[in-house]
Amino acid sequence: MQKRITSQPNIMLDEEQMELFYRSPEVLLGIAYDTKIDMWSLGCILVEMHTGEPLFAGSSEVDQMMKIVEVLGMPPKELLDVGPKTHKYFEKTEDGVYYCKKTRDNFNKCYRGPGHRKLHDILGVTSGGPNGRRAGEAGHSVEEYSKFKDLIKRMLTYDPKLRISPYYAVRHPFLRPKTAQMGQSSAAVDSPTFIL
């Protein structure tokens, strides 16, 4: 079965490629995983809903990992040391430092350096959303975007042990209702602010 990417109408993707966009680093590295992979996927989906484009639109596992590295920088050494598939993406120097490997999959592709694409810019934290399209609108302040970015960063933490859990995600300041302002009881609340 194939699905069409709405922002790129001429590209058809099969189910495996669709899942690839939301695949967590521990899965790509071949490390044992648990339900924290769903938090990773949710973070990717929330960014896609906000921007209209997949955050990490890899065409293969290698391409996917390189796109993740472009935004989040290099994975922690501790994860790379235990990943059975680490060698597929990274080389290791004699002194134990990892760097991105050049393979046939990515030889002709030009990747930006680790951490070069900034989540801050992708989300449009200080510009009023992607391309400034929500600048000046209610609920689209730098403060709200900063809360959104913080939630996404916690969802896209490389180490699943440090990644935010659903329990804490729903209690994150971005998802908490705002207390009503100006003359209303502090017990009264508005609905949560969602900037997607």
C-alpha positions in Angstrom: 0.0 0.0 0.0 1.3 3.4 -0.8 0.5 6.9 0.6 1.0 10.3 -0.9 2.8 13.0 1.0 0.4 16.0 0.8 3.1 18.7 0.7 4.9 16.8 -2.1 2.1 15.4 -4.3 4.3 13.5 -6.8 6.1 11.4 -4.2 4.5 8.0 -3.3 5.7 6.1 -0.2 5.1 2.6 0.9 4.3 1.7 4.5 7.9 1.0 5.5 9.0 4.4 4.3 6.2 6.1 6.2 7.2 4.4 9.4 10.9 5.3 8.7 10.1 9.0 9.2 9.1 8.3 12.8 11.5 5.6 13.6 13.5 6.2 16.8 17.3 6.1 17.1 17.2 3.0 19.3 15.3 1.1 16.6 17.7 2.3 13.9 20.7 1.3 16.0 19.3 -2.2 16.7 19.1 -1.5 20.5 16.3 -3.1 22.6 13.3 -0.7 22.8 10.1 -0.2 24.7 7.1 2.1 24.5 9.4 5.2 24.6 9.6 4.8 20.8 6.1 6.1 20.7 7.1 9.3 22.3 9.8 9.7 19.7 7.2 9.1 16.9 4.8 11.5 18.5 7.4 14.3 18.6 8.1 13.8 14.9 4.4 13.8 14.1 3.8 17.0 16.2 6.5 18.8 14.3 5.1 17.6 11.0 1.6 18.8 11.9 3.2 22.2 12.9 5.4 22.7 9.8 3.5 20.7 7.2 6.5 18.6 6.4 8.2 15.5 8.0 11.0 16.5 10.4 13.2 13.6 9.3 12.2 12.4 5.8 14.8 9.8 5.2 14.7 7.6 2.1 16.6 4.7 3.8 17.7 3.9 7.3 21.1 5.6 6.7 19.5 8.7 5.2 17.1 8.8 8.2 19.9 8.6 10.7 21.8 11.4 8.9 18.7 13.6 8.9 18.3 13.0 12.6 22.0 13.9 13.2 21.6 17.1 11.2 19.0 18.4 13.7 19.9 16.7 17.0 23.7 16.3 16.6 25.5 13.1 17.2 23.9 10.4 19.4 25.5 9.8 22.8 28.5 7.6 22.8 26.8 5.3 25.3 24.1 4.4 22.8 26.5 4.1 19.9 28.7 1.7 21.9 25.9 -0.7 22.4 24.1 -0.5 19.1 24.6 -3.6 17.0 23.9 -1.5 13.8 26.0 1.5 14.8 28.6 0.5 12.2 26.0 1.0 9.5 25.9 4.8 10.2 29.1 5.7 12.1 32.8 5.1 12.2 34.8 5.2 15.4 38.3 6.7 15.7 41.1 5.0 17.7 40.4 7.3 20.7 36.7 6.3 20.7 35.1 9.3 19.0 32.3 8.6 16.5 31.7 10.4 13.2 29.2 9.9 10.4 30.2 7.3 7.9 30.1 7.8 4.2 28.3 4.9 2.5 26.9 4.2 -1.0 23.5 5.3 0.4 24.7 8.8 1.3 27.8 9.3 -0.9 26.1 11.6 -3.3 23.9 13.4 -0.7 25.0 16.5 0.9 24.3 16.5 4.6 24.8 19.4 6.9 27.0 18.9 9.9 25.7 17.4 13.1 23.3 19.8 14.8 23.4 22.2 11.8 19.6 22.4 11.3 18.2 23.9 14.4 14.9 22.8 15.9 14.5 26.4 17.1 14.5 27.6 13.4 12.4 24.7 12.1 9.6 25.4 14.5 10.0 29.2 14.1 10.2 29.9 17.8 11.1 33.6 17.4 9.6 34.2 14.0 6.0 33.3 14.7 6.1 29.8 13.4 7.5 28.4 10.2 8.1 31.2 7.7 6.5 33.6 10.2 3.0 32.5 9.1 1.5 32.9 12.6 3.4 36.0 13.7 1.2 38.2 16.0 -1.6 35.7 16.4 -2.9 34.8 19.8 -1.2 31.7 21.3 1.8 32.1 19.0 4.1 34.0 21.3 7.8 33.3 21.7 6.9 31.9 25.2 4.4 29.4 23.8 6.7 28.4 21.0 9.5 27.9 23.5 7.2 25.6 25.6 6.4 23.7 22.4 10.1 23.4 21.5 10.9 22.2 25.0 8.3 19.4 24.8 9.5 18.3 21.4 13.1 18.3 22.6 12.1 16.0 25.5 10.2 13.7 23.1 13.2 13.6 20.7 15.9 12.9 23.3 18.3 10.2 22.0 18.5 8.2 25.1 15.1 6.5 25.7 15.8 6.3 29.5 15.9 10.2 29.5 13.1 10.7 27.0 9.9 12.1 28.4 7.2 9.6 29.3 3.5 10.0 28.5 2.8 10.7 32.2 5.1 13.7 32.2 4.3 14.8 28.6 0.6 15.4 29.4 1.8 17.5 32.4 4.2 19.6 30.4 3.6 23.4 30.5 2.8 23.4 26.8 -0.2 21.1 27.3 -1.3 22.6 30.6 -4.4 24.9 30.4 -3.7 28.6 31.0 -5.2 30.1 34.1 -7.8 32.7 33.2 -6.6 36.3 33.2 -8.0 39.6 34.5 -10.7 39.5 37.1 -11.6 35.8 36.8 -11.1 33.2 39.5 -7.7 31.5 39.4 -9.6 28.3 39.4 -11.1 29.1 36.0 -9.1 27.9 33.1 -9.1 28.3 29.3 -8.6 25.4 27.0 -5.0 24.4 26.4 -3.1 26.5 23.9 -2.1 24.4 20.8 0.0 26.1 18.2 -0.1 23.4 15.6 
